[in-house]
Amino acid sequence: MKLATLLNTLSLILEENDERYEYSLVYCWKCGSELRDGSAFCSKCGASVRGTMAVQAPTGFELLRDDKSVQNHWARRLIGFAIDAVIISVAVAMIAVVTAASFLILPSATPSSFPAWWAAWWGIWLGGLIPLFLFFYFFLAEGLYGRTIGKEIMGLRVERVNGKPMDLWSSLIRNISKIYWVLLLIDVAVGLGTHGEMSQKWSDRYIGTKVEEKTRVTIIS
């Protein structure tokens, strides 16, 4: 009887400890990695987490709904992305025009074949190559300089959460979703829908990068 009581008490203690371990789960304020009770530093990025263990971090969507500074941050990023997309689109269009102009001087060119050929040419350039050019633009600009033209105008910069300089591998991982717009939307939605740093897409959280504000630009006040 006493043994059964002892075993039952031990089971209750273990269950209580398991529950405490489960519900004390919080996230690093800097990189979004999971933390456990008693941690003084994040095991992934090394950030000090003293004084940050009491409250579980909200998701990016929750912050985006309630916090004007977060709304302003993402508005700046959206505008910066639009600037970069326009730059690449114009550059690709100019290349396409120059290349397609050679068709007009070919002996085999006829007025009847021109419209279909022209439509197919622009479909390939604008539908297929612009996303590819956009990806390589972001990949090289952020990997080598930590920013694109759009981010520079908006006062933003991509950094690694461990403080080390940006590199091409980190840039590749955080920008791979830009190859197709659906992947980019999923990347952003998963990042904002989970706990952690509000500026991180899922790919940022995976590779350990984030977008920092270097100058103050107010879009939403």
Sine and cosine of phi, psi and omega as CSV:
sin_phi,cos_phi,sin_psi,cos_psi,sin_omega,cos_omega
0.00,0.00,-0.74,0.67,0.01,-1.00
-0.90,0.44,-0.60,0.80,0.01,-1.00
-0.90,0.43,-0.66,0.75,0.01,-1.00
-0.90,0.44,-0.65,0.76,0.02,-1.00
-0.90,0.43,-0.67,0.75,0.00,-1.00
-0.89,0.45,-0.69,0.72,0.01,-1.00
-0.90,0.43,-0.63,0.78,0.01,-1.00
-0.90,0.43,-0.67,0.74,0.03,-1.00
-0.90,0.45,-0.68,0.73,0.02,-1.00
-0.89,0.46,-0.64,0.77,0.03,-1.00
-0.90,0.44,-0.65,0.76,0.03,-1.00
-0.91,0.42,-0.64,0.77,0.02,-1.00
-0.90,0.44,-0.70,0.71,0.01,-1.00
-0.90,0.44,-0.63,0.77,0.02,-1.00
-0.91,0.42,-0.65,0.76,0.02,-1.00
-0.90,0.44,-0.64,0.77,0.02,-1.00
-0.92,0.39,-0.63,0.78,0.04,-1.00
-0.89,0.46,-0.67,0.74,0.01,-1.00
-0.91,0.41,-0.64,0.76,0.02,-1.00
-0.90,0.44,-0.63,0.78,0.02,-1.00
-0.92,0.40,-0.62,0.78,-0.03,-1.00
-0.94,0.34,-0.73,0.68,-0.13,-0.99
-1.00,0.09,-0.11,0.99,0.06,-1.00
-1.00,0.01,0.07,1.00,-0.01,-1.00
-0.90,0.43,0.85,-0.53,0.06,-1.00
-0.73,-0.68,-0.08,-1.00,-0.13,-0.99
-0.75,-0.66,0.52,-0.85,0.02,-1.00
-0.89,0.46,0.74,-0.67,-0.01,-1.00
-0.92,0.39,-0.33,0.94,-0.11,-0.99
-0.99,-0.13,-0.71,0.70,-0.07,-1.00
-0.88,-0.48,-0.14,0.99,0.06,-1.00
1.00,0.08,0.08,1.00,0.01,-1.00
-0.94,0.34,0.48,-0.88,0.00,-1.00
-0.94,0.35,0.63,-0.77,0.03,-1.00
-0.83,-0.56,0.36,-0.93,0.05,-1.00
-0.86,-0.52,0.31,-0.95,0.03,-1.00
-0.82,0.58,0.68,-0.74,0.05,-1.00
1.00,-0.07,-0.15,0.99,0.01,-1.00
-0.96,0.30,0.72,-0.69,0.06,-1.00
-0.99,-0.15,-0.44,0.90,-0.01,-1.00
-0.67,-0.74,0.50,-0.87,0.07,-1.00
-0.94,0.33,0.74,-0.67,-0.04,-1.00
-0.96,0.29,-0.30,0.95,-0.04,-1.00
-1.00,-0.06,-0.78,0.62,-0.08,-1.00
-0.96,-0.28,-0.20,0.98,0.04,-1.00
0.99,0.12,0.08,1.00,-0.02,-1.00
-0.93,0.37,0.60,-0.80,0.06,-1.00
-0.94,0.34,0.73,-0.68,-0.01,-1.00
-0.89,-0.46,0.31,0.95,0.06,-1.00
-0.91,0.41,0.75,-0.67,0.00,-1.00
0.99,0.14,0.06,1.00,-0.02,-1.00
-0.91,-0.41,0.19,0.98,-0.15,-0.99
-1.00,-0.04,-0.14,0.99,-0.15,-0.99
-0.98,0.18,-0.53,0.85,-0.11,-0.99
-0.84,-0.55,0.70,-0.72,0.04,-1.00
-0.96,0.29,0.69,-0.73,-0.06,-1.00
-0.92,0.40,0.65,-0.76,0.07,-1.00
-0.96,0.29,0.29,-0.96,0.06,-1.00
-0.98,0.21,0.25,-0.97,0.03,-1.00
-0.89,0.45,-0.59,0.80,0.02,-1.00
-0.90,0.43,-0.62,0.79,0.04,-1.00
-0.91,0.42,-0.67,0.74,0.05,-1.00
-0.93,0.38,-0.62,0.79,-0.01,-1.00
-0.90,0.43,-0.52,0.86,0.01,-1.00
-0.96,0.27,-0.58,0.81,-0.19,-0.98
-0.94,-0.34,-0.37,0.93,-0.18,-0.98
-0.94,-0.33,0.88,-0.47,-0.01,-1.00
-0.90,0.43,-0.57,0.82,-0.01,-1.00
-0.91,0.41,-0.58,0.81,0.05,-1.00
-0.94,0.34,-0.66,0.75,0.07,-1.00
-0.86,0.50,-0.67,0.74,0.01,-1.00
-0.91,0.42,-0.64,0.77,0.01,-1.00
-0.86,0.51,-0.76,0.65,-0.05,-1.00
-0.96,0.29,-0.47,0.88,0.10,-0.99
-0.91,0.42,-0.66,0.75,0.05,-1.00
-0.89,0.45,-0.66,0.75,0.01,-1.00
-0.92,0.40,-0.64,0.77,0.02,-1.00
-0.90,0.43,-0.69,0.73,0.03,-1.00
-0.91,0.42,-0.67,0.74,0.05,-1.00
-0.87,0.50,-0.66,0.75,0.03,-1.00
-0.90,0.43,-0.66,0.75,0.01,-1.00
-0.89,0.47,-0.65,0.76,0.05,-1.00
-0.87,0.49,-0.73,0.68,0.00,-1.00
-0.89,0.45,-0.65,0.76,0.00,-1.00
-0.90,0.43,-0.63,0.77,0.04,-1.00
-0.91,0.42,-0.68,0.73,0.01,-1.00
-0.86,0.51,-0.75,0.67,-0.02,-1.00
-0.92,0.39,-0.65,0.76,0.00,-1.00
-0.88,0.47,-0.69,0.72,0.02,-1.00
-0.90,0.43,-0.68,0.74,0.00,-1.00
-0.89,0.45,-0.71,0.71,0.02,-1.00
-0.91,0.41,-0.64,0.77,0.02,-1.00
-0.89,0.47,-0.65,0.76,0.02,-1.00
-0.91,0.43,-0.66,0.75,0.04,-1.00
-0.89,0.45,-0.66,0.75,-0.01,-1.00
-0.90,0.44,-0.66,0.75,0.00,-1.00
-0.90,0.45,-0.72,0.69,-0.01,-1.00
-0.89,0.46,-0.68,0.74,-0.01,-1.00
-0.93,0.36,-0.67,0.74,-0.03,-1.00
-0.93,0.35,-0.41,0.91,-0.01,-1.00
-0.88,0.47,-0.45,0.89,0.01,-1.00
-0.90,0.44,-0.41,0.91,0.01,-1.00
-0.90,0.44,-0.53,0.85,-0.08,-1.00
-0.93,0.37,-0.38,0.92,-0.05,-1.00
-0.98,-0.21,0.06,1.00,0.02,-1.00
-0.96,0.27,0.67,-0.74,0.01,-1.00
-0.88,0.48,-0.50,0.87,-0.07,-1.00
-0.99,0.14,-0.10,1.00,-0.05,-1.00
-0.95,0.33,0.73,-0.69,0.05,-1.00
-0.77,-0.63,0.43,-0.90,0.00,-1.00
-0.86,0.51,-0.55,0.84,-0.04,-1.00
-0.96,0.30,-0.53,0.85,-0.01,-1.00
-1.00,0.10,-0.31,0.95,-0.10,-1.00
-0.89,0.46,-0.76,0.65,-0.07,-1.00
-0.87,0.50,-0.71,0.71,-0.02,-1.00
-0.91,0.41,-0.68,0.73,0.01,-1.00
-0.90,0.44,-0.68,0.74,-0.01,-1.00
-0.88,0.47,-0.70,0.71,-0.01,-1.00
-0.90,0.43,-0.68,0.74,0.00,-1.00
-0.91,0.42,-0.65,0.76,0.00,-1.00
-0.88,0.48,-0.76,0.65,-0.02,-1.00
-0.94,0.35,-0.49,0.87,0.07,-1.00
-0.90,0.43,-0.66,0.75,0.02,-1.00
-0.92,0.39,-0.72,0.69,-0.07,-1.00
-0.93,0.38,-0.77,0.64,-0.10,-0.99
-0.99,0.17,-0.56,0.83,-0.04,-1.00
-0.99,0.12,-0.55,0.83,-0.11,-0.99
-0.95,-0.30,-0.61,0.79,-0.16,-0.99
-1.00,-0.01,-0.48,0.88,0.00,-1.00
-0.87,0.50,-0.75,0.67,0.06,-1.00
-0.86,0.52,-0.60,0.80,0.00,-1.00
-0.93,0.37,-0.70,0.71,0.06,-1.00
-0.89,0.46,-0.63,0.78,0.00,-1.00
-0.89,0.46,-0.68,0.73,0.02,-1.00
-0.88,0.48,-0.75,0.66,-0.03,-1.00
-0.91,0.41,-0.56,0.83,0.05,-1.00
-0.88,0.47,-0.77,0.63,0.01,-1.00
-0.91,0.42,-0.68,0.74,-0.03,-1.00
-0.86,0.52,-0.75,0.66,-0.04,-1.00
-0.97,0.25,-0.69,0.73,-0.06,-1.00
-0.90,0.44,-0.70,0.71,-0.02,-1.00
-0.98,0.21,-0.55,0.83,0.02,-1.00
-0.93,0.37,-0.59,0.81,-0.05,-1.00
-1.00,-0.07,-0.57,0.82,-0.12,-0.99
-0.85,-0.53,-0.16,0.99,0.01,-1.00
0.98,0.20,0.10,0.99,-0.02,-1.00
-0.29,-0.96,0.40,-0.92,0.14,-0.99
-0.97,-0.24,0.03,-1.00,0.04,-1.00
-0.89,0.45,-0.68,0.74,0.01,-1.00
-0.89,0.46,-0.68,0.73,0.04,-1.00
-0.91,0.41,-0.61,0.79,0.03,-1.00
-0.88,0.47,-0.69,0.73,0.01,-1.00
-0.90,0.43,-0.60,0.80,-0.02,-1.00
-1.00,0.06,0.03,1.00,0.03,-1.00
0.95,0.32,0.57,0.82,-0.04,-1.00
-0.89,-0.45,0.41,-0.91,0.02,-1.00
-0.49,-0.87,0.63,-0.78,0.05,-1.00
-1.00,0.01,0.75,-0.66,0.00,-1.00
-0.71,-0.70,0.36,-0.93,0.13,-0.99
-1.00,0.02,0.62,-0.78,-0.10,-1.00
-0.94,0.34,-0.32,0.95,0.02,-1.00
-1.00,0.05,0.08,1.00,0.05,-1.00
1.00,0.07,-0.13,0.99,0.01,-1.00
-0.97,0.22,0.38,-0.93,0.00,-1.00
-0.90,0.44,0.48,-0.88,0.08,-1.00
-0.88,0.47,0.56,-0.83,0.05,-1.00
-0.74,-0.68,0.16,-0.99,-0.08,-1.00
-0.93,0.38,-0.56,0.83,0.01,-1.00
-0.91,0.42,-0.72,0.69,0.03,-1.00
-0.89,0.46,-0.65,0.76,0.02,-1.00
-0.91,0.41,-0.62,0.79,0.03,-1.00
-0.87,0.49,-0.74,0.67,-0.05,-1.00
-0.92,0.40,-0.69,0.73,-0.07,-1.00
-0.96,0.27,-0.31,0.95,-0.05,-1.00
-0.94,-0.34,-0.05,1.00,-0.08,-1.00
-0.88,0.47,-0.48,0.88,-0.01,-1.00
-0.95,0.32,-0.24,0.97,0.00,-1.00
-0.96,0.27,-0.10,0.99,0.06,-1.00
-0.90,0.44,-0.52,0.85,-0.01,-1.00
-0.62,-0.79,0.75,-0.66,-0.17,-0.98
-0.88,0.48,-0.51,0.86,0.02,-1.00
-0.91,0.41,-0.66,0.75,0.04,-1.00
-0.89,0.45,-0.61,0.79,0.02,-1.00
-0.91,0.41,-0.68,0.73,0.03,-1.00
-0.88,0.47,-0.67,0.74,0.02,-1.00
-0.90,0.44,-0.68,0.73,0.00,-1.00
-0.85,0.53,-0.74,0.68,0.00,-1.00
-0.92,0.38,-0.70,0.71,-0.06,-1.00
-0.89,0.45,-0.67,0.74,0.01,-1.00
-0.92,0.39,-0.64,0.77,0.03,-1.00
-0.89,0.45,-0.70,0.71,0.00,-1.00
-0.96,0.27,-0.40,0.91,-0.04,-1.00
-1.00,0.08,-0.06,1.00,0.00,-1.00
-0.89,-0.46,0.19,-0.98,-0.06,-1.00
-0.98,0.21,0.58,-0.81,0.07,-1.00
0.63,-0.78,-0.25,-0.97,0.00,-1.00
-0.84,0.54,0.78,-0.62,-0.14,-0.99
-0.94,0.35,-0.30,0.95,-0.05,-1.00
-1.00,0.01,0.01,1.00,-0.12,-0.99
-0.99,-0.15,0.75,-0.66,0.29,-0.96
-0.97,0.24,0.11,-0.99,0.02,-1.00
-0.89,0.46,-0.64,0.77,-0.01,-1.00
-0.90,0.43,-0.56,0.83,0.09,-1.00
-0.89,0.46,-0.70,0.71,-0.03,-1.00
-0.91,0.41,-0.58,0.81,-0.02,-1.00
-0.93,0.37,-0.71,0.70,-0.10,-0.99
-1.00,-0.06,-0.24,0.97,0.04,-1.00
1.00,0.04,0.72,0.69,0.06,-1.00
-0.80,-0.60,0.25,-0.97,0.06,-1.00
-0.37,-0.93,0.27,-0.96,0.01,-1.00
-0.97,-0.24,0.86,-0.51,-0.02,-1.00
-0.97,-0.25,0.51,-0.86,0.07,-1.00
-1.00,-0.04,0.87,-0.49,-0.04,-1.00
-0.99,-0.13,-0.48,0.88,0.09,-1.00
-0.74,-0.67,0.37,-0.93,-0.04,-1.00
-1.00,0.04,0.87,-0.49,0.08,-1.00
-0.76,-0.65,0.87,-0.49,-0.07,-1.00
-0.98,-0.18,0.90,-0.44,0.10,-1.00
-0.97,-0.25,-0.70,0.72,0.03,-1.00
-0.88,-0.48,0.84,-0.54,-0.02,-1.00
-0.88,-0.48,0.00,0.00,0.00,0.00
